[in-house]
Amino acid sequence: MHTMIGDIMYYLNCFFVYSVLGHILETLVAFLTHTNFKSGILNGFWTPVYGIGAVTILFVSEYLFKNLHMNRVYETVIVFFVVAIVLSTIEALGGVLIEKMFGLTFWNYNSHKYHIGKYISLEMTITWGIASVIFIYIIHPLLKGIIKKIPGWLTISLLILFIMDCMKTFIDKKKL
C-alpha cells in the first residue's frame, strides 16, 4: 500500500541515491581522463541534475508504461525518445540557470557536430535516451529494493544537508 508520504520519501531517496551516483560517475570520468572537472556546483558529494533526471525518468516511464498499452518494444522506443527530449530540456535549463545565476558554464556542446547552442546536442540527446533505457531496465530494478529500505531519518537528514548545501553554494557563488 502506497501513502503520499511514503511515495515522497521514496522519490527523495531516488533523488539522493542517483545524485550521489551521478557525482561518483562524473568524478571517476574526470579522474580517468585526467581532466580538472568538478561534478556539479554544490559542495556536497552529489550532483542534483542526475537525481532530477532519474526521478523524471521514473515518472515519465511509469506514466507511459501505464497508459500506452502497447507492445513493450514500441513502448520502450517511445520512452527512449520522450525521455531523451525531456532530459535534454532539463540539461539545457540547468545550463542556462547556472550561467544566469552564477556566471558559470559547466559544459559546452559547441564542439559537437549537431548542437543547438551550448547546452544541447543530438549526440548527448541520444546518449540520454540510451542511458535512460539502461536505467529503466537494469540500474533502477537493481537498486529499487535498497532505495526502499533507506530509513526516513536518513532521508530527512540528507534533505536538511542538501538544503544547507544549496544555500551555502548560492551565497558563496553570489559573493564572486
QUIGIMO-V557622 format. One record per helix or strand of 2 or more residues. SS is the DSSP state (~ for helix, > for strand). FROM is the first residue (numbers start at 1). TO is the last residue. If there is no record, write none. Layout:
# QUIGIMO-V557622
ss: (SS:SS)
from: (FROM:FROM)
to: (TO:TO)
This chain:
# QUIGIMO-V557622
ss: (~:~:~:>:>:~:~)
from: (4:48:72:115:120:122:152)
to: (32:68:102:116:121:148:175)
